[in-house]
Amino acid sequence: MDGDLRRAAVVALVGLGRSPDSRDRAAAGQALAAFAELPRAGAVLLDLVLDAEDTFVTRTTTEALLRRHDRAGLAVVASALAVADDGHGDWIGTAVHDVFGIFAVERDAALRRCEELSRKDDDRLVRGARALHELLTDLDPVLHPVPRA
């Protein structure tokens, strides 16, 4: 991958994420989620998950991060969840349900990643990972693996 192009994309999306228009911020959150492993993207993504003006930004950004199905996406969501107010927490929970409520194998993989995150040195990340783990544990996904005979 071209690092210069990736950095340029992040710079452009960070600018869009600071827009006064919530639709721009939501679009930036969705697109910026693809770059969640980059430090500059992670800080802005955290702000977008906790958007002070529109929880639509919270939900769309959170869903995009969770759909990555990786540590970087879960870490941003967990960090936000640790400090989220009740309203943001509810929308984060809705996104968790929407992303992980279908396939048990995806929910179970996310549970394992949350357990890994809860062993880190960052207190905020640990609190959020535990809260996210609890949300995931409360889910009963629709589709479970078929047991082998």
Backbone as JSON Lines, residues from 0, in Angstrom:
{"i":0,"aa":"M","n":[0.84,-1.18,0.0],"ca":[0.0,0.0,0.0],"c":[0.88,1.24,0.0]}
{"i":1,"aa":"D","n":[0.39,2.28,-0.61],"ca":[1.12,3.53,-0.7],"c":[0.87,4.35,0.57]}
{"i":2,"aa":"G","n":[1.89,4.45,1.41],"ca":[1.75,5.17,2.67],"c":[1.42,6.64,2.5]}
{"i":3,"aa":"D","n":[1.99,7.28,1.47],"ca":[1.7,8.69,1.24],"c":[0.22,8.91,0.9]}
{"i":4,"aa":"L","n":[-0.32,8.04,0.06],"ca":[-1.73,8.17,-0.3],"c":[-2.64,7.9,0.9]}
{"i":5,"aa":"R","n":[-2.27,6.93,1.72],"ca":[-3.06,6.64,2.91],"c":[-3.05,7.84,3.86]}
{"i":6,"aa":"R","n":[-1.88,8.43,4.07],"ca":[-1.79,9.6,4.94],"c":[-2.6,10.77,4.38]}
{"i":7,"aa":"A","n":[-2.54,10.96,3.06],"ca":[-3.32,12.03,2.43],"c":[-4.81,11.8,2.6]}
{"i":8,"aa":"A","n":[-5.24,10.56,2.47],"ca":[-6.65,10.24,2.67],"c":[-7.08,10.54,4.1]}
{"i":9,"aa":"V","n":[-6.24,10.17,5.05],"ca":[-6.56,10.42,6.46],"c":[-6.65,11.92,6.72]}
{"i":10,"aa":"V","n":[-5.72,12.68,6.17],"ca":[-5.76,14.14,6.36],"c":[-7.07,14.71,5.82]}
{"i":11,"aa":"A","n":[-7.47,14.28,4.63],"ca":[-8.72,14.77,4.04],"c":[-9.92,14.36,4.89]}
{"i":12,"aa":"L","n":[-9.94,13.11,5.35],"ca":[-11.07,12.63,6.15],"c":[-11.11,13.27,7.53]}
{"i":13,"aa":"V","n":[-9.96,13.57,8.1],"ca":[-9.92,14.27,9.37],"c":[-10.56,15.64,9.21]}
{"i":14,"aa":"G","n":[-10.26,16.32,8.11],"ca":[-10.88,17.61,7.84],"c":[-12.39,17.48,7.71]}
{"i":15,"aa":"L","n":[-12.85,16.47,6.99],"ca":[-14.28,16.24,6.83],"c":[-14.92,15.89,8.17]}
{"i":16,"aa":"G","n":[-14.19,15.18,9.01],"ca":[-14.69,14.82,10.33],"c":[-14.87,16.01,11.26]}
{"i":17,"aa":"R","n":[-14.3,17.14,10.92],"ca":[-14.44,18.37,11.72],"c":[-15.52,19.29,11.15]}
{"i":18,"aa":"S","n":[-16.22,18.83,10.13],"ca":[-17.25,19.63,9.47],"c":[-18.39,19.97,10.43]}
{"i":19,"aa":"P","n":[-19.01,21.14,10.25],"ca":[-20.2,21.44,11.05],"c":[-21.43,20.63,10.64]}
{"i":20,"aa":"D","n":[-21.38,20.02,9.46],"ca":[-22.5,19.22,8.95],"c":[-22.37,17.78,9.44]}
{"i":21,"aa":"S","n":[-23.38,17.3,10.16],"ca":[-23.31,15.95,10.73],"c":[-23.24,14.88,9.65]}
{"i":22,"aa":"R","n":[-23.81,15.14,8.48],"ca":[-23.72,14.16,7.39],"c":[-22.28,13.99,6.93]}
{"i":23,"aa":"D","n":[-21.54,15.09,6.9],"ca":[-20.12,15.02,6.55],"c":[-19.34,14.25,7.61]}
{"i":24,"aa":"R","n":[-19.65,14.52,8.88],"ca":[-18.94,13.83,9.96],"c":[-19.24,12.34,9.94]}
{"i":25,"aa":"A","n":[-20.49,11.98,9.67],"ca":[-20.86,10.56,9.6],"c":[-20.13,9.88,8.44]}
{"i":26,"aa":"A","n":[-20.09,10.53,7.3],"ca":[-19.38,9.97,6.14],"c":[-17.89,9.84,6.44]}
{"i":27,"aa":"A","n":[-17.33,10.84,7.1],"ca":[-15.92,10.77,7.47],"c":[-15.66,9.61,8.43]}
{"i":28,"aa":"G","n":[-16.55,9.42,9.39],"ca":[-16.39,8.31,10.34],"c":[-16.42,6.96,9.65]}
{"i":29,"aa":"Q","n":[-17.34,6.8,8.72],"ca":[-17.42,5.53,7.98],"c":[-16.15,5.29,7.19]}
{"i":30,"aa":"A","n":[-15.68,6.29,6.48],"ca":[-14.49,6.12,5.65],"c":[-13.22,6.03,6.48]}
{"i":31,"aa":"L","n":[-13.15,6.84,7.53],"ca":[-11.95,6.87,8.36],"c":[-11.75,5.56,9.13]}
{"i":32,"aa":"A","n":[-12.83,4.83,9.35],"ca":[-12.73,3.54,10.04],"c":[-11.77,2.6,9.33]}
{"i":33,"aa":"A","n":[-11.63,2.73,8.02],"ca":[-10.7,1.89,7.27],"c":[-9.26,2.15,7.65]}
{"i":34,"aa":"F","n":[-9.0,3.27,8.32],"ca":[-7.64,3.66,8.7],"c":[-7.47,3.68,10.23]}
{"i":35,"aa":"A","n":[-8.31,2.96,10.95],"ca":[-8.34,3.03,12.41],"c":[-7.01,2.66,13.06]}
{"i":36,"aa":"E","n":[-6.17,1.9,12.37],"ca":[-4.89,1.51,12.96],"c":[-3.87,2.65,12.96]}
{"i":37,"aa":"L","n":[-4.16,3.73,12.23],"ca":[-3.26,4.88,12.17],"c":[-3.56,5.83,13.33]}
{"i":38,"aa":"P","n":[-2.55,6.26,14.08],"ca":[-2.8,7.09,15.27],"c":[-3.63,8.35,15.0]}
{"i":39,"aa":"R","n":[-3.36,9.04,13.91],"ca":[-4.11,10.27,13.62],"c":[-5.58,9.96,13.38]}
{"i":40,"aa":"A","n":[-5.86,8.86,12.75],"ca":[-7.25,8.48,12.5],"c":[-7.94,8.08,13.8]}
{"i":41,"aa":"G","n":[-7.25,7.35,14.65],"ca":[-7.85,6.85,15.88],"c":[-8.37,7.96,16.78]}
{"i":42,"aa":"A","n":[-7.63,9.05,16.89],"ca":[-8.05,10.16,17.75],"c":[-9.33,10.81,17.23]}
{"i":43,"aa":"V","n":[-9.42,11.01,15.93],"ca":[-10.6,11.63,15.34],"c":[-11.79,10.67,15.4]}
{"i":44,"aa":"L","n":[-11.53,9.38,15.17],"ca":[-12.6,8.39,15.26],"c":[-13.21,8.38,16.66]}
{"i":45,"aa":"L","n":[-12.38,8.49,17.66],"ca":[-12.88,8.54,19.03],"c":[-13.81,9.73,19.21]}
{"i":46,"aa":"D","n":[-13.42,10.89,18.68],"ca":[-14.28,12.07,18.75],"c":[-15.59,11.84,18.01]}
{"i":47,"aa":"L","n":[-15.54,11.17,16.86],"ca":[-16.75,10.94,16.07],"c":[-17.69,9.95,16.75]}
{"i":48,"aa":"V","n":[-17.14,8.94,17.4],"ca":[-18.0,8.0,18.14],"c":[-18.71,8.74,19.28]}
{"i":49,"aa":"L","n":[-18.05,9.74,19.83],"ca":[-18.65,10.51,20.93],"c":[-19.17,11.87,20.45]}
{"i":50,"aa":"D","n":[-19.57,11.96,19.2],"ca":[-20.01,13.22,18.6],"c":[-21.03,13.91,19.5]}
{"i":51,"aa":"A","n":[-20.74,15.15,19.82],"ca":[-21.57,15.9,20.78],"c":[-22.88,16.4,20.19]}
{"i":52,"aa":"E","n":[-22.98,16.45,18.87],"ca":[-24.14,17.07,18.26],"c":[-25.16,16.1,17.65]}
{"i":53,"aa":"D","n":[-24.71,14.92,17.24],"ca":[-25.63,14.04,16.51],"c":[-25.23,12.58,16.72]}
{"i":54,"aa":"T","n":[-26.11,11.82,17.35],"ca":[-25.8,10.42,17.6],"c":[-25.85,9.57,16.34]}
{"i":55,"aa":"F","n":[-26.33,10.12,15.23],"ca":[-26.22,9.42,13.95],"c":[-24.74,9.22,13.6]}
{"i":56,"aa":"V","n":[-23.94,10.23,13.91],"ca":[-22.49,10.12,13.69],"c":[-21.93,9.02,14.57]}
{"i":57,"aa":"T","n":[-22.39,8.97,15.81],"ca":[-21.95,7.92,16.74],"c":[-22.25,6.54,16.17]}
{"i":58,"aa":"R","n":[-23.48,6.34,15.76],"ca":[-23.88,5.02,15.31],"c":[-23.16,4.6,14.02]}
{"i":59,"aa":"T","n":[-23.09,5.46,13.04],"ca":[-22.48,5.07,11.77],"c":[-20.98,4.84,11.92]}
{"i":60,"aa":"T","n":[-20.34,5.68,12.7],"ca":[-18.9,5.5,12.92],"c":[-18.63,4.22,13.7]}
{"i":61,"aa":"T","n":[-19.42,3.98,14.73],"ca":[-19.25,2.78,15.53],"c":[-19.46,1.52,14.69]}
{"i":62,"aa":"E","n":[-20.51,1.5,13.89],"ca":[-20.76,0.33,13.04],"c":[-19.58,0.08,12.1]}
{"i":63,"aa":"A","n":[-19.08,1.13,11.5],"ca":[-17.95,0.96,10.57],"c":[-16.72,0.42,11.29]}
{"i":64,"aa":"L","n":[-16.48,0.89,12.49],"ca":[-15.34,0.38,13.27],"c":[-15.53,-1.08,13.64]}
{"i":65,"aa":"L","n":[-16.73,-1.44,14.07],"ca":[-16.99,-2.82,14.47],"c":[-16.95,-3.77,13.28]}
{"i":66,"aa":"R","n":[-17.37,-3.3,12.12],"ca":[-17.36,-4.15,10.92],"c":[-15.96,-4.49,10.43]}
{"i":67,"aa":"R","n":[-14.96,-3.83,10.98],"ca":[-13.57,-4.2,10.69],"c":[-13.26,-5.58,11.27]}
{"i":68,"aa":"H","n":[-13.94,-5.93,12.36],"ca":[-13.73,-7.21,13.05],"c":[-12.26,-7.38,13.43]}
{"i":69,"aa":"D","n":[-11.67,-6.31,13.97],"ca":[-10.28,-6.42,14.39],"c":[-10.03,-5.61,15.66]}
{"i":70,"aa":"R","n":[-8.82,-5.74,16.14],"ca":[-8.43,-5.09,17.38],"c":[-8.51,-3.57,17.28]}
{"i":71,"aa":"A","n":[-8.06,-3.0,16.17],"ca":[-8.04,-1.54,16.03],"c":[-9.43,-0.94,16.15]}
{"i":72,"aa":"G","n":[-10.39,-1.53,15.45],"ca":[-11.76,-1.03,15.51],"c":[-12.37,-1.2,16.89]}
{"i":73,"aa":"L","n":[-12.19,-2.37,17.48],"ca":[-12.74,-2.62,18.81],"c":[-12.1,-1.71,19.86]}
{"i":74,"aa":"A","n":[-10.81,-1.41,19.71],"ca":[-10.12,-0.56,20.69],"c":[-10.7,0.85,20.69]}
{"i":75,"aa":"V","n":[-10.98,1.4,19.53],"ca":[-11.58,2.74,19.48],"c":[-12.96,2.73,20.12]}
{"i":76,"aa":"V","n":[-13.76,1.74,19.78],"ca":[-15.11,1.65,20.35],"c":[-15.04,1.45,21.86]}
{"i":77,"aa":"A","n":[-14.16,0.59,22.32],"ca":[-14.03,0.36,23.76],"c":[-13.58,1.63,24.49]}
{"i":78,"aa":"S","n":[-12.63,2.34,23.92],"ca":[-12.17,3.58,24.54],"c":[-13.3,4.6,24.64]}
{"i":79,"aa":"A","n":[-14.12,4.67,23.62],"ca":[-15.27,5.58,23.66],"c":[-16.3,5.12,24.67]}
{"i":80,"aa":"L","n":[-16.56,3.84,24.7],"ca":[-17.58,3.29,25.6],"c":[-17.21,3.56,27.07]}
{"i":81,"aa":"A","n":[-15.94,3.58,27.37],"ca":[-15.5,3.8,28.75],"c":[-15.91,5.16,29.28]}
{"i":82,"aa":"V","n":[-16.08,6.14,28.4],"ca":[-16.4,7.5,28.85],"c":[-17.73,8.0,28.29]}
{"i":83,"aa":"A","n":[-18.45,7.17,27.58],"ca":[-19.7,7.58,26.93],"c":[-20.79,7.87,27.96]}
{"i":84,"aa":"D","n":[-21.6,8.89,27.66],"ca":[-22.78,9.13,28.48],"c":[-23.83,8.07,28.11]}
{"i":85,"aa":"D","n":[-24.96,8.09,28.8],"ca":[-25.99,7.06,28.56],"c":[-26.5,7.07,27.12]}
{"i":86,"aa":"G","n":[-26.7,8.24,26.55],"ca":[-27.21,8.33,25.19],"c":[-26.24,7.73,24.18]}
{"i":87,"aa":"H","n":[-24.98,8.12,24.28],"ca":[-23.98,7.55,23.38],"c":[-23.8,6.06,23.64]}
{"i":88,"aa":"G","n":[-23.83,5.68,24.89],"ca":[-23.7,4.26,25.24],"c":[-24.81,3.42,24.62]}
{"i":89,"aa":"D","n":[-26.01,3.96,24.6],"ca":[-27.14,3.24,23.98],"c":[-26.91,3.05,22.48]}
{"i":90,"aa":"W","n":[-26.43,4.1,21.79],"ca":[-26.21,3.98,20.35],"c":[-25.02,3.08,20.03]}
{"i":91,"aa":"I","n":[-24.02,3.1,20.88],"ca":[-22.91,2.16,20.72],"c":[-23.43,0.74,20.88]}
{"i":92,"aa":"G","n":[-24.27,0.53,21.89],"ca":[-24.87,-0.79,22.11],"c":[-25.72,-1.23,20.93]}
{"i":93,"aa":"T","n":[-26.45,-0.31,20.32],"ca":[-27.25,-0.64,19.14],"c":[-26.35,-1.09,18.0]}
{"i":94,"aa":"A","n":[-25.25,-0.38,17.8],"ca":[-24.31,-0.76,16.74],"c":[-23.7,-2.13,17.03]}
{"i":95,"aa":"V","n":[-23.37,-2.41,18.28],"ca":[-22.83,-3.72,18.65],"c":[-23.85,-4.8,18.31]}
{"i":96,"aa":"H","n":[-25.09,-4.56,18.65],"ca":[-26.15,-5.54,18.36],"c":[-26.29,-5.75,16.85]}
{"i":97,"aa":"D","n":[-26.3,-4.67,16.1],"ca":[-26.47,-4.77,14.65],"c":[-25.32,-5.51,13.97]}
{"i":98,"aa":"V","n":[-24.11,-5.3,14.44],"ca":[-22.94,-5.92,13.8],"c":[-22.74,-7.35,14.26]}
{"i":99,"aa":"F","n":[-22.93,-7.61,15.54],"ca":[-22.59,-8.93,16.08],"c":[-23.81,-9.79,16.45]}
{"i":100,"aa":"G","n":[-25.0,-9.35,16.09],"ca":[-26.19,-10.09,16.46],"c":[-26.58,-11.19,15.49]}
{"i":101,"aa":"I","n":[-25.84,-11.4,14.42],"ca":[-26.2,-12.43,13.44],"c":[-25.35,-13.69,13.61]}
{"i":102,"aa":"F","n":[-24.05,-13.56,13.49],"ca":[-23.17,-14.73,13.48],"c":[-22.46,-14.9,14.82]}
{"i":103,"aa":"A","n":[-22.69,-16.03,15.47],"ca":[-22.06,-16.31,16.76],"c":[-20.54,-16.36,16.65]}
{"i":104,"aa":"V","n":[-20.02,-16.84,15.53],"ca":[-18.55,-16.92,15.4],"c":[-17.93,-15.53,15.39]}
{"i":105,"aa":"E","n":[-18.62,-14.55,14.8],"ca":[-18.1,-13.18,14.8],"c":[-18.19,-12.58,16.2]}
{"i":106,"aa":"R","n":[-19.3,-12.81,16.88],"ca":[-19.45,-12.33,18.26],"c":[-18.39,-12.95,19.15]}
{"i":107,"aa":"D","n":[-18.16,-14.26,18.99],"ca":[-17.18,-14.94,19.83],"c":[-15.76,-14.44,19.59]}
{"i":108,"aa":"A","n":[-15.44,-14.14,18.34],"ca":[-14.11,-13.59,18.02],"c":[-13.96,-12.21,18.66]}
{"i":109,"aa":"A","n":[-15.02,-11.41,18.63],"ca":[-14.98,-10.09,19.26],"c":[-14.83,-10.22,20.78]}
{"i":110,"aa":"L","n":[-15.47,-11.2,21.37],"ca":[-15.31,-11.45,22.81],"c":[-13.85,-11.75,23.15]}
{"i":111,"aa":"R","n":[-13.21,-12.58,22.33],"ca":[-11.79,-12.9,22.57],"c":[-10.91,-11.66,22.45]}
{"i":112,"aa":"R","n":[-11.2,-10.82,21.48],"ca":[-10.41,-9.59,21.31],"c":[-10.63,-8.65,22.5]}
{"i":113,"aa":"C","n":[-11.84,-8.58,22.99],"ca":[-12.11,-7.75,24.17],"c":[-11.35,-8.27,25.39]}
{"i":114,"aa":"E","n":[-11.25,-9.58,25.53],"ca":[-10.48,-10.15,26.63],"c":[-9.01,-9.75,26.51]}
{"i":115,"aa":"E","n":[-8.49,-9.75,25.29],"ca":[-7.11,-9.31,25.07],"c":[-6.95,-7.83,25.42]}
{"i":116,"aa":"L","n":[-7.89,-7.01,24.99],"ca":[-7.81,-5.58,25.26],"c":[-7.92,-5.28,26.75]}
{"i":117,"aa":"S","n":[-8.64,-6.11,27.48],"ca":[-8.82,-5.86,28.92],"c":[-7.56,-6.19,29.72]}
{"i":118,"aa":"R","n":[-6.54,-6.71,29.05],"ca":[-5.27,-7.0,29.72],"c":[-4.19,-5.96,29.4]}
{"i":119,"aa":"K","n":[-4.58,-4.85,28.81],"ca":[-3.63,-3.79,28.45],"c":[-3.37,-2.88,29.65]}
{"i":120,"aa":"D","n":[-2.41,-1.98,29.5],"ca":[-2.05,-1.07,30.58],"c":[-2.9,0.19,30.64]}
{"i":121,"aa":"D","n":[-3.66,0.47,29.61],"ca":[-4.48,1.67,29.51],"c":[-5.8,1.45,30.27]}
{"i":122,"aa":"D","n":[-5.98,2.16,31.39],"ca":[-7.16,1.97,32.23],"c":[-8.46,2.24,31.49]}
{"i":123,"aa":"R","n":[-8.46,3.28,30.67],"ca":[-9.68,3.62,29.91],"c":[-10.02,2.49,28.94]}
{"i":124,"aa":"L","n":[-9.02,1.99,28.25],"ca":[-9.24,0.9,27.3],"c":[-9.72,-0.35,28.04]}
{"i":125,"aa":"V","n":[-9.15,-0.64,29.18],"ca":[-9.55,-1.81,29.97],"c":[-11.01,-1.69,30.41]}
{"i":126,"aa":"R","n":[-11.4,-0.53,30.93],"ca":[-12.8,-0.32,31.35],"c":[-13.74,-0.49,30.17]}
{"i":127,"aa":"G","n":[-13.38,0.12,29.05],"ca":[-14.23,0.03,27.87],"c":[-14.3,-1.36,27.3]}
{"i":128,"aa":"A","n":[-13.18,-2.08,27.31],"ca":[-13.16,-3.45,26.8],"c":[-14.05,-4.35,27.65]}
{"i":129,"aa":"R","n":[-14.04,-4.12,28.94],"ca":[-14.91,-4.91,29.83],"c":[-16.38,-4.58,29.58]}
{"i":130,"aa":"A","n":[-16.69,-3.31,29.37],"ca":[-18.07,-2.92,29.07],"c":[-18.52,-3.48,27.72]}
{"i":131,"aa":"L","n":[-17.64,-3.44,26.74],"ca":[-17.95,-3.99,25.43],"c":[-18.12,-5.5,25.52]}
{"i":132,"aa":"H","n":[-17.28,-6.15,26.3],"ca":[-17.4,-7.6,26.52],"c":[-18.76,-7.93,27.11]}
{"i":133,"aa":"E","n":[-19.22,-7.1,28.03],"ca":[-20.53,-7.33,28.65],"c":[-21.65,-7.19,27.62]}
{"i":134,"aa":"L","n":[-21.57,-6.17,26.77],"ca":[-22.57,-6.0,25.71],"c":[-22.6,-7.22,24.79]}
{"i":135,"aa":"L","n":[-21.43,-7.7,24.43],"ca":[-21.34,-8.85,23.54],"c":[-21.84,-10.13,24.2]}
{"i":136,"aa":"T","n":[-21.56,-10.27,25.48],"ca":[-22.0,-11.46,26.22],"c":[-23.53,-11.52,26.29]}
{"i":137,"aa":"D","n":[-24.15,-10.35,26.38],"ca":[-25.61,-10.3,26.47],"c":[-26.31,-10.63,25.15]}
{"i":138,"aa":"L","n":[-25.56,-10.65,24.05],"ca":[-26.14,-10.97,22.74],"c":[-26.36,-12.46,22.57]}
{"i":139,"aa":"D","n":[-27.45,-12.81,21.93],"ca":[-27.68,-14.19,21.52],"c":[-27.82,-14.16,19.99]}
{"i":140,"aa":"P","n":[-26.7,-14.33,19.28],"ca":[-26.75,-14.24,17.82],"c":[-27.74,-15.23,17.21]}
{"i":141,"aa":"V","n":[-28.22,-14.87,16.04],"ca":[-29.22,-15.66,15.34],"c":[-28.64,-16.97,14.82]}
{"i":142,"aa":"L","n":[-27.44,-16.94,14.27],"ca":[-26.84,-18.11,13.64],"c":[-25.65,-18.63,14.43]}
{"i":143,"aa":"H","n":[-25.72,-19.9,14.78],"ca":[-24.64,-20.57,15.5],"c":[-24.04,-21.65,14.61]}
{"i":144,"aa":"P","n":[-22.77,-21.97,14.85],"ca":[-22.18,-23.04,14.03],"c":[-22.93,-24.36,14.24]}
{"i":145,"aa":"V","n":[-22.96,-25.14,13.18],"ca":[-23.59,-26.45,13.26],"c":[-22.6,-27.41,13.94]}
{"i":146,"aa":"P","n":[-23.02,-28.07,14.99],"ca":[-22.11,-29.01,15.66],"c":[-21.74,-30.16,14.72]}
{"i":147,"aa":"R","n":[-20.51,-30.57,14.79],"ca":[-20.08,-31.71,13.97],"c":[-20.51,-33.0,14.65]}
{"i":148,"aa":"A","n":[-20.9,-33.91,13.8],"ca":[-21.39,-35.2,14.33],"c":[-20.27,-36.12,14.7]}
